[in-house]
Amino acid sequence: MFLNTLTPKFYVALTGTSSLISGLILIFEWWYFRKYGTSFIEQVSVSHLRPLLECKVWRNPLNLFRGAEYNRYTWVTGREPLTYYDMNLSAQDHQTFFTCDSDHLRPADAIMQKAWRERNPQARITAAHEALDLEDCATAYILLAEEEATTIVEAEKLFKQALKIGESCYRRSQQLQHHGAQYEAQHRRDTNVLVYIKRRLAMCSRKLGRTREAVKMMRDLMKEFPLLSMFNIHENLLESLLELQNYADVQAVLAKYDGFNALRCRSSAEALFITPILMGNALFSSTDISLPKSATICYTAALLKARAVSDKFSPEAASRRGLSTAEMNAVEAIHRAVEFNPHVPKYLLEMKSLILPPEHILKRGDSEAIAYTFFHLQHWKRVEGALNLLHCTWEGIGVINSLLFHEVSVYPKKELPFFILFTAGLCSFTAMLALLTHQFPELMGVFAKAFLSTLFAPLNFIMEKVESILPSSLWHQLTRI
Protein backbone atom coordinates (compact mmCIF):
# COMPACT_ATOMS: atom_id res chain seq x y z
CA MET A 1 0.00 0.00 0.00
CA PHE A 2 2.86 2.38 0.88
CA LEU A 3 4.63 1.78 -2.43
CA ASN A 4 1.53 2.63 -4.44
CA THR A 5 1.31 6.07 -2.81
CA LEU A 6 4.81 7.17 -3.84
CA THR A 7 4.85 9.76 -6.61
CA PRO A 8 7.55 10.39 -9.26
CA LYS A 9 8.51 13.59 -7.41
CA PHE A 10 9.53 11.46 -4.43
CA TYR A 11 11.90 9.39 -6.58
CA VAL A 12 13.37 12.56 -8.13
CA ALA A 13 13.98 14.01 -4.67
CA LEU A 14 15.41 10.71 -3.39
CA THR A 15 17.89 10.21 -6.23
CA GLY A 16 18.79 13.90 -6.31
CA THR A 17 19.54 13.95 -2.60
CA SER A 18 21.61 10.76 -2.88
CA SER A 19 23.58 12.24 -5.74
CA LEU A 20 24.20 15.45 -3.79
CA ILE A 21 25.41 13.58 -0.70
CA SER A 22 27.65 11.32 -2.80
CA GLY A 23 29.10 14.37 -4.55
CA LEU A 24 29.88 16.08 -1.25
CA ILE A 25 31.59 12.93 0.02
CA LEU A 26 33.57 12.71 -3.22
CA ILE A 27 34.72 16.36 -2.96
CA PHE A 28 35.76 15.91 0.68
CA GLU A 29 37.58 12.65 -0.09
CA TRP A 30 39.46 14.23 -3.00
CA TRP A 31 40.43 17.29 -0.92
CA TYR A 32 41.63 15.10 1.95
CA PHE A 33 43.61 12.89 -0.45
CA ARG A 34 45.29 15.90 -2.11
CA LYS A 35 46.16 17.43 1.28
CA TYR A 36 47.23 14.38 3.30
CA GLY A 37 47.97 11.77 0.63
CA THR A 38 45.46 9.20 1.90
CA SER A 39 41.74 8.51 1.91
CA PHE A 40 39.85 9.72 4.98
CA ILE A 41 37.40 6.80 4.96
CA GLU A 42 40.22 4.33 4.38
CA GLN A 43 42.32 5.86 7.16
CA VAL A 44 39.44 5.75 9.65
CA SER A 45 38.65 2.18 8.64
CA VAL A 46 42.25 1.07 9.11
CA SER A 47 42.46 2.85 12.46
CA HIS A 48 39.38 1.05 13.80
CA LEU A 49 40.08 -2.31 12.15
CA ARG A 50 43.81 -2.31 12.85
CA PRO A 51 43.65 -5.06 15.52
CA LEU A 52 41.98 -7.33 12.95
CA LEU A 53 44.44 -6.63 10.15
CA GLU A 54 47.84 -8.26 9.69
CA CYS A 55 49.55 -5.18 8.23
CA LYS A 56 52.71 -4.53 10.22
CA VAL A 57 54.58 -1.29 9.68
CA TRP A 58 58.16 -0.63 10.73
CA ARG A 59 59.87 2.52 11.86
CA ASN A 60 62.11 3.93 9.14
CA PRO A 61 65.72 3.55 10.41
CA LEU A 62 66.79 6.60 8.40
CA ASN A 63 63.84 8.83 9.24
CA LEU A 64 64.51 12.56 8.97
CA PHE A 65 64.36 15.18 11.73
CA ARG A 66 61.01 16.93 11.91
CA GLY A 67 62.26 20.36 12.87
CA ALA A 68 65.46 20.50 10.83
CA GLU A 69 64.31 18.62 7.70
CA TYR A 70 60.59 17.86 7.40
CA ASN A 71 59.58 21.39 8.47
CA ARG A 72 61.74 22.92 5.74
CA TYR A 73 59.43 21.35 3.19
CA THR A 74 56.45 22.84 5.00
CA TRP A 75 58.03 26.31 5.08
CA VAL A 76 58.72 26.23 1.35
CA THR A 77 55.57 24.56 -0.01
CA GLY A 78 53.02 25.07 2.76
CA ARG A 79 52.24 21.34 2.69
CA GLU A 80 52.68 18.74 5.39
CA PRO A 81 55.22 16.05 4.43
CA LEU A 82 53.87 13.49 6.92
CA THR A 83 50.39 12.01 7.11
CA TYR A 84 48.40 12.03 10.33
CA TYR A 85 48.53 8.22 10.37
CA ASP A 86 52.32 8.26 10.19
CA MET A 87 52.64 10.83 12.99
CA ASN A 88 50.16 8.88 15.12
CA LEU A 89 52.35 5.77 14.78
CA SER A 90 55.37 7.83 15.84
CA ALA A 91 53.47 9.07 18.90
CA GLN A 92 52.75 5.47 19.85
CA ASP A 93 56.43 4.58 19.38
CA HIS A 94 57.51 7.46 21.60
CA GLN A 95 55.11 6.42 24.35
CA THR A 96 56.43 2.86 24.14
CA PHE A 97 60.13 3.77 24.09
CA PHE A 98 60.26 6.85 26.35
CA THR A 99 57.68 6.24 29.08
CA CYS A 100 57.11 3.72 31.89
CA ASP A 101 54.62 3.14 34.69
CA SER A 102 56.73 4.97 37.29
CA ASP A 103 56.84 8.29 35.40
CA HIS A 104 54.17 9.78 37.64
CA LEU A 105 56.67 9.69 40.52
CA ARG A 106 58.88 12.29 38.78
CA PRO A 107 57.25 15.63 37.81
CA ALA A 108 59.29 16.16 34.63
CA ASP A 109 58.64 12.62 33.36
CA ALA A 110 54.94 13.00 34.16
CA ILE A 111 54.80 16.12 31.97
CA MET A 112 56.65 14.36 29.16
CA GLN A 113 54.29 11.40 29.38
CA LYS A 114 51.46 13.79 28.50
CA ALA A 115 53.60 15.62 25.93
CA TRP A 116 54.11 12.52 23.81
CA ARG A 117 50.31 12.20 23.52
CA GLU A 118 49.82 15.78 22.31
CA ARG A 119 48.82 16.18 18.66
CA ASN A 120 49.78 19.85 18.43
CA PRO A 121 53.56 20.21 17.84
CA GLN A 122 53.71 23.56 19.64
CA ALA A 123 51.99 22.06 22.68
CA ARG A 124 54.59 19.27 22.77
CA ILE A 125 57.46 21.79 22.60
CA THR A 126 55.90 23.92 25.34
CA ALA A 127 55.51 20.86 27.56
CA ALA A 128 59.17 19.92 26.99
CA HIS A 129 60.28 23.38 28.14
CA GLU A 130 58.04 23.08 31.21
CA ALA A 131 59.68 19.75 32.07
CA LEU A 132 63.15 21.27 31.75
CA ASP A 133 62.15 24.14 34.04
CA LEU A 134 61.52 21.56 36.76
CA GLU A 135 64.63 19.40 36.27
CA ASP A 136 66.97 18.04 33.62
CA CYS A 137 65.07 15.51 31.50
CA ALA A 138 66.59 13.48 28.65
CA THR A 139 63.30 12.88 26.83
CA ALA A 140 62.51 16.62 26.91
CA TYR A 141 65.81 17.33 25.13
CA ILE A 142 64.98 14.57 22.64
CA LEU A 143 61.66 16.20 21.77
CA LEU A 144 63.25 19.63 21.35
CA ALA A 145 66.04 18.19 19.20
CA GLU A 146 63.55 16.40 16.98
CA GLU A 147 60.89 19.09 16.60
CA GLU A 148 62.15 22.54 17.68
CA ALA A 149 65.74 22.58 16.35
CA THR A 150 65.76 24.11 12.87
CA THR A 151 69.23 22.85 11.88
CA ILE A 152 71.15 19.61 12.36
CA VAL A 153 73.79 21.51 14.36
CA GLU A 154 71.17 22.68 16.87
CA ALA A 155 69.72 19.18 17.07
CA GLU A 156 73.16 17.72 17.74
CA LYS A 157 73.74 20.15 20.63
CA LEU A 158 70.44 19.20 22.23
CA PHE A 159 71.12 15.48 21.78
CA LYS A 160 74.51 15.90 23.47
CA GLN A 161 72.78 17.48 26.45
CA ALA A 162 70.29 14.60 26.45
CA LEU A 163 73.20 12.12 26.30
CA LYS A 164 74.71 13.35 29.58
CA ILE A 165 71.42 12.99 31.40
CA GLY A 166 70.55 9.71 29.66
CA GLU A 167 73.86 8.06 30.61
CA SER A 168 73.44 9.13 34.25
CA CYS A 169 69.88 7.74 34.41
CA TYR A 170 70.98 4.53 32.68
CA ARG A 171 73.80 3.86 35.16
CA ARG A 172 71.51 4.57 38.09
CA SER A 173 68.69 2.32 36.88
CA GLN A 174 71.16 -0.41 35.89
CA GLN A 175 72.13 -0.83 39.54
CA LEU A 176 68.50 -1.06 40.67
CA GLN A 177 66.98 -3.11 37.84
CA HIS A 178 66.83 -6.36 39.88
CA HIS A 179 65.02 -4.78 42.83
CA GLY A 180 61.56 -5.25 41.35
CA ALA A 181 59.38 -5.06 38.25
CA GLN A 182 59.07 -1.27 38.54
CA TYR A 183 62.84 -0.77 38.48
CA GLU A 184 63.19 -3.23 35.62
CA ALA A 185 60.66 -1.29 33.52
CA GLN A 186 62.46 1.95 34.32
CA HIS A 187 65.80 0.44 33.27
CA ARG A 188 64.26 -0.76 30.01
CA ARG A 189 62.98 2.75 29.35
CA ASP A 190 66.37 4.31 30.15
CA THR A 191 68.07 1.81 27.82
CA ASN A 192 65.73 2.75 24.96
CA VAL A 193 66.34 6.45 25.59
CA LEU A 194 70.13 6.03 25.62
CA VAL A 195 70.20 3.93 22.43
CA TYR A 196 67.90 6.38 20.64
CA ILE A 197 70.07 9.36 21.61
CA LYS A 198 73.32 7.71 20.50
CA ARG A 199 71.80 6.58 17.21
CA ARG A 200 70.47 10.06 16.42
CA LEU A 201 73.84 11.59 17.33
CA ALA A 202 75.47 9.22 14.85
CA MET A 203 72.95 10.31 12.22
CA CYS A 204 73.75 13.95 12.98
CA SER A 205 77.45 13.24 12.39
CA ARG A 206 76.58 11.52 9.11
CA LYS A 207 74.47 14.46 7.93
CA LEU A 208 77.17 16.96 8.91
CA GLY A 209 79.81 15.14 6.84
CA ARG A 210 81.63 13.42 9.70
CA THR A 211 80.94 9.99 8.23
CA ARG A 212 83.87 8.13 9.81
CA GLU A 213 82.85 9.40 13.22
CA ALA A 214 79.28 8.26 12.53
CA VAL A 215 80.48 4.78 11.55
CA LYS A 216 82.50 4.47 14.77
CA MET A 217 79.52 5.57 16.88
CA MET A 218 77.23 3.05 15.18
CA ARG A 219 79.71 0.20 15.60
CA ASP A 220 80.19 1.02 19.29
CA LEU A 221 76.43 1.18 19.78
CA MET A 222 75.88 -2.20 18.12
CA LYS A 223 78.59 -3.76 20.31
CA GLU A 224 77.21 -2.21 23.50
CA PHE A 225 73.58 -3.18 22.82
CA PRO A 226 73.66 -6.18 20.44
CA LEU A 227 70.13 -7.36 21.33
CA LEU A 228 68.30 -4.15 20.42
CA SER A 229 67.67 -5.04 16.78
CA MET A 230 64.34 -3.15 16.68
CA PHE A 231 66.21 0.07 15.85
CA ASN A 232 67.86 -1.55 12.76
CA ILE A 233 71.09 0.36 13.35
CA HIS A 234 72.87 -1.86 10.82
CA GLU A 235 70.93 -0.13 8.03
CA ASN A 236 72.32 3.23 9.14
CA LEU A 237 75.77 1.64 9.20
CA LEU A 238 75.39 0.23 5.68
CA GLU A 239 74.47 3.63 4.26
CA SER A 240 77.43 5.33 5.97
CA LEU A 241 79.88 2.67 4.79
CA LEU A 242 78.61 3.05 1.22
CA GLU A 243 79.21 6.79 1.48
CA LEU A 244 82.82 6.02 2.47
CA GLN A 245 82.97 3.49 -0.41
CA ASN A 246 84.22 0.95 2.11
CA TYR A 247 82.73 -2.00 0.24
CA ALA A 248 84.67 -4.66 2.15
CA ASP A 249 83.06 -3.59 5.43
CA VAL A 250 79.68 -3.38 3.71
CA GLN A 251 80.09 -7.00 2.65
CA ALA A 252 81.01 -7.96 6.23
CA VAL A 253 77.83 -6.33 7.59
CA LEU A 254 75.73 -8.06 4.94
CA ALA A 255 77.27 -11.42 5.82
CA LYS A 256 76.08 -10.93 9.40
CA TYR A 257 72.57 -9.65 8.77
CA ASP A 258 71.63 -11.24 5.43
CA GLY A 259 70.63 -14.87 5.85
CA PHE A 260 70.57 -15.53 2.13
CA ASN A 261 72.74 -18.36 0.82
CA ALA A 262 73.64 -18.50 -2.82
CA LEU A 263 71.66 -21.02 -4.79
CA ARG A 264 73.63 -24.16 -5.54
CA CYS A 265 72.72 -25.38 -8.96
CA ARG A 266 73.07 -28.97 -10.08
CA SER A 267 74.48 -28.18 -13.48
CA SER A 268 75.56 -25.30 -15.64
CA ALA A 269 72.26 -25.47 -17.48
CA GLU A 270 70.34 -24.95 -14.24
CA ALA A 271 72.67 -22.08 -13.35
CA LEU A 272 71.69 -20.21 -16.50
CA PHE A 273 70.04 -17.01 -15.27
CA ILE A 274 69.69 -14.66 -18.19
CA THR A 275 67.07 -12.06 -18.99
CA PRO A 276 65.25 -12.08 -22.36
CA ILE A 277 67.13 -8.92 -23.36
CA LEU A 278 70.40 -10.87 -23.09
CA MET A 279 69.37 -14.40 -24.14
CA GLY A 280 65.83 -14.91 -25.27
CA ASN A 281 65.57 -18.63 -24.47
CA ALA A 282 66.60 -18.47 -20.79
CA LEU A 283 63.94 -19.17 -18.20
CA PHE A 284 64.38 -19.39 -14.46
CA SER A 285 62.44 -20.17 -11.33
CA SER A 286 62.51 -18.01 -8.19
CA THR A 287 60.57 -20.22 -5.83
CA ASP A 288 63.69 -21.19 -3.82
CA ILE A 289 64.87 -17.65 -3.16
CA SER A 290 64.82 -16.88 0.56
CA LEU A 291 63.54 -13.49 1.61
CA PRO A 292 65.92 -10.94 3.18
CA LYS A 293 65.02 -8.65 6.05
CA SER A 294 64.70 -5.38 4.13
CA ALA A 295 65.15 -3.66 0.79
CA THR A 296 68.33 -2.04 2.11
CA ILE A 297 69.96 -5.43 2.63
CA CYS A 298 68.99 -7.09 -0.65
CA TYR A 299 69.57 -4.04 -2.88
CA THR A 300 72.92 -3.30 -1.21
CA ALA A 301 73.93 -6.93 -1.86
CA ALA A 302 72.85 -6.50 -5.48
CA LEU A 303 74.87 -3.27 -5.75
CA LEU A 304 78.03 -5.01 -4.55
CA LYS A 305 77.58 -7.83 -7.04
CA ALA A 306 76.83 -5.36 -9.85
CA ARG A 307 79.87 -3.27 -8.97
CA ALA A 308 82.18 -6.15 -9.95
CA VAL A 309 80.90 -6.31 -13.54
CA SER A 310 78.81 -3.22 -14.34
CA ASP A 311 81.62 -0.99 -15.65
CA LYS A 312 82.32 -3.35 -18.58
CA PHE A 313 78.86 -4.83 -18.99
CA SER A 314 77.16 -4.65 -22.40
CA PRO A 315 73.86 -6.36 -23.23
CA GLU A 316 74.90 -6.88 -26.86
CA ALA A 317 78.21 -8.47 -25.94
CA ALA A 318 76.59 -10.63 -23.27
CA SER A 319 73.98 -11.89 -25.74
CA ARG A 320 76.76 -13.04 -28.11
CA ARG A 321 79.17 -14.68 -25.68
CA GLY A 322 76.82 -15.45 -22.78
CA LEU A 323 77.10 -14.34 -19.19
CA SER A 324 80.15 -14.95 -17.07
CA THR A 325 79.85 -16.35 -13.54
CA ALA A 326 80.24 -12.90 -11.99
CA GLU A 327 77.60 -11.44 -14.31
CA MET A 328 75.19 -14.27 -13.51
CA ASN A 329 75.72 -13.65 -9.79
CA ALA A 330 74.98 -9.95 -10.29
CA VAL A 331 71.83 -10.64 -12.30
CA GLU A 332 70.69 -13.19 -9.73
CA ALA A 333 71.22 -10.72 -6.87
CA ILE A 334 69.23 -8.04 -8.71
CA HIS A 335 66.45 -10.50 -9.42
CA ARG A 336 66.30 -11.43 -5.74
CA ALA A 337 66.10 -7.76 -4.79
CA VAL A 338 63.32 -7.06 -7.29
CA GLU A 339 61.42 -10.11 -6.05
CA PHE A 340 61.57 -8.71 -2.52
CA ASN A 341 60.49 -5.17 -3.42
CA PRO A 342 59.58 -4.53 -7.08
CA HIS A 343 58.80 -0.85 -6.44
CA VAL A 344 62.45 0.17 -5.97
CA PRO A 345 63.72 0.01 -9.61
CA LYS A 346 61.29 2.67 -10.85
CA TYR A 347 62.63 5.09 -8.25
CA LEU A 348 66.29 4.16 -8.77
CA LEU A 349 65.86 4.53 -12.55
CA GLU A 350 64.04 7.85 -11.93
CA MET A 351 60.89 6.71 -13.71
CA LYS A 352 58.89 7.93 -10.70
CA SER A 353 59.54 11.14 -8.82
CA LEU A 354 60.78 10.94 -5.24
CA ILE A 355 59.12 12.47 -2.20
CA LEU A 356 60.37 12.82 1.37
CA PRO A 357 60.52 9.40 3.06
CA PRO A 358 57.91 8.67 5.75
CA GLU A 359 58.68 7.91 9.38
CA HIS A 360 57.19 4.41 9.00
CA ILE A 361 57.42 1.96 6.13
CA LEU A 362 55.69 -1.20 4.97
CA LYS A 363 58.17 -3.93 4.13
CA ARG A 364 58.07 -4.80 0.40
CA GLY A 365 55.81 -1.80 -0.19
CA ASP A 366 56.10 1.51 -2.01
CA SER A 367 56.95 3.40 1.19
CA GLU A 368 60.02 1.21 1.75
CA ALA A 369 61.08 1.82 -1.87
CA ILE A 370 60.86 5.59 -1.36
CA ALA A 371 62.83 5.46 1.89
CA TYR A 372 65.56 3.28 0.37
CA THR A 373 65.95 5.28 -2.85
CA PHE A 374 65.97 8.63 -1.05
CA PHE A 375 69.22 7.73 0.70
CA HIS A 376 70.82 5.16 -1.65
CA LEU A 377 70.28 6.56 -5.14
CA GLN A 378 73.60 8.43 -4.93
CA HIS A 379 75.43 5.18 -4.14
CA TRP A 380 74.01 3.48 -7.23
CA LYS A 381 74.95 6.45 -9.40
CA ARG A 382 78.49 6.35 -8.05
CA VAL A 383 79.02 2.80 -9.36
CA GLU A 384 79.50 3.09 -13.12
CA GLY A 385 77.04 0.99 -15.11
CA ALA A 386 75.13 -0.30 -12.07
CA LEU A 387 71.86 1.40 -13.03
CA ASN A 388 72.23 0.16 -16.61
CA LEU A 389 72.58 -3.44 -15.40
CA LEU A 390 69.62 -2.93 -13.05
CA HIS A 391 67.52 -1.60 -15.93
CA CYS A 392 68.34 -4.53 -18.23
CA THR A 393 67.69 -7.13 -15.56
CA TRP A 394 64.54 -5.44 -14.27
CA GLU A 395 62.98 -5.26 -17.74
CA GLY A 396 63.86 -8.88 -18.34
CA ILE A 397 62.26 -9.96 -15.07
CA GLY A 398 59.01 -8.32 -16.13
CA VAL A 399 58.96 -10.16 -19.47
CA ILE A 400 59.84 -13.54 -17.96
CA ASN A 401 57.28 -13.23 -15.19
CA SER A 402 54.61 -12.42 -17.74
CA LEU A 403 55.64 -15.53 -19.71
CA LEU A 404 55.53 -17.70 -16.60
CA PHE A 405 52.27 -16.12 -15.34
CA HIS A 406 54.15 -15.20 -12.20
CA GLU A 407 53.38 -11.98 -10.38
CA VAL A 408 56.44 -9.96 -9.48
CA SER A 409 54.77 -8.25 -6.54
CA VAL A 410 52.01 -9.18 -4.18
CA TYR A 411 51.42 -5.48 -3.49
CA PRO A 412 49.25 -4.04 -6.27
CA LYS A 413 49.92 -0.48 -7.36
CA LYS A 414 47.08 1.77 -6.23
CA GLU A 415 46.93 5.21 -7.81
CA LEU A 416 43.75 6.36 -6.04
CA PRO A 417 42.12 5.10 -2.84
CA PHE A 418 39.19 2.74 -3.34
CA PHE A 419 36.68 4.96 -1.58
CA ILE A 420 37.33 7.88 -3.94
CA LEU A 421 36.53 5.64 -6.90
CA PHE A 422 33.52 4.19 -5.05
CA THR A 423 32.03 7.58 -4.17
CA ALA A 424 32.65 8.83 -7.72
CA GLY A 425 30.76 5.85 -9.12
CA LEU A 426 27.95 6.22 -6.58
CA CYS A 427 27.63 9.94 -7.32
CA SER A 428 27.50 9.32 -11.08
CA PHE A 429 24.97 6.50 -10.73
CA THR A 430 22.57 8.46 -8.49
CA ALA A 431 22.89 11.54 -10.70
CA MET A 432 21.94 9.44 -13.72
CA LEU A 433 18.92 8.04 -11.85
CA ALA A 434 17.83 11.56 -10.89
CA LEU A 435 18.09 12.71 -14.52
CA LEU A 436 16.15 9.71 -15.87
CA THR A 437 13.48 10.11 -13.19
CA HIS A 438 13.08 13.79 -14.08
CA GLN A 439 12.84 13.09 -17.80
CA PHE A 440 10.71 9.91 -17.60
CA PRO A 441 8.85 10.08 -14.28
CA GLU A 442 6.11 7.53 -15.04
CA LEU A 443 8.43 4.92 -16.55
CA MET A 444 10.99 5.29 -13.74
CA GLY A 445 8.16 5.11 -11.20
CA VAL A 446 7.09 1.76 -12.63
CA PHE A 447 10.68 0.50 -12.51
CA ALA A 448 11.12 1.75 -8.92
CA LYS A 449 7.90 0.08 -7.76
CA ALA A 450 8.89 -3.17 -9.46
CA PHE A 451 12.35 -3.04 -7.90
CA LEU A 452 11.03 -2.30 -4.40
CA SER A 453 8.34 -4.97 -4.74
CA THR A 454 10.99 -7.52 -5.70
CA LEU A 455 13.20 -6.33 -2.85
CA PHE A 456 10.46 -6.68 -0.24
CA ALA A 457 9.01 -9.91 -1.68
CA PRO A 458 10.96 -12.20 0.73
CA LEU A 459 9.79 -10.09 3.69
CA ASN A 460 6.17 -10.23 2.55
CA PHE A 461 6.47 -13.99 2.11
CA ILE A 462 7.78 -14.38 5.65
CA MET A 463 5.03 -12.16 7.02
CA GLU A 464 2.35 -14.27 5.27
CA LYS A 465 3.83 -17.47 6.71
CA VAL A 466 3.92 -15.95 10.18
CA GLU A 467 0.28 -14.85 9.86
CA SER A 468 -0.79 -18.35 8.80
CA ILE A 469 1.05 -19.99 11.70
CA LEU A 470 0.21 -17.63 14.57
CA PRO A 471 -3.37 -17.43 15.92
CA SER A 472 -5.29 -14.43 14.67
CA SER A 473 -5.99 -13.20 18.21
CA LEU A 474 -2.28 -13.26 19.13
CA TRP A 475 -1.31 -11.54 15.91
CA HIS A 476 -3.99 -8.89 16.58
CA GLN A 477 -2.54 -8.20 20.03
CA LEU A 478 1.01 -7.95 18.60
CA THR A 479 -0.06 -5.48 15.95
CA ARG A 480 -1.77 -3.37 18.62
CA ILE A 481 1.46 -3.35 20.69
Secondary structure by P-SEA (a helix, b strand, c coil): cccccccaaaaaaaaaaaaaaaaaaaaaaaaaaaaccccaaaaaaaaaacccccbbbbcccccccccccaaaaaaacccccccaaaaaaaaaaaaaccccccccccaaaaaaaaaaacccaaaaaaaaaaaaaacccaaaaaaaaacccccaaaaaaaaaaaaaaaaaaaaaaaacccccaaaaaaaaaaaaaaaaaaaaaaaaaaaacaaaaaaaaaaaaaaaccccccccaaaaaaaaaaaacaaaaaaaaaaacccccccccccccccccccccccccbbbbcccccccccaaaaaaaaaaaaaaccccccaaaaaaccccaaaaaaaaaaaaaaaaccaaaaaaaccccccccccccccccaaaaaaaaaccaaaaaaccaaaaaaaaaaaaaaaaaaaacccccccccccccaaaaaaaaaaaaaaaaaaaaaacaaaaaaaaaaaaaaaaaaaaaaaaaaaacccaaaaaaaaac
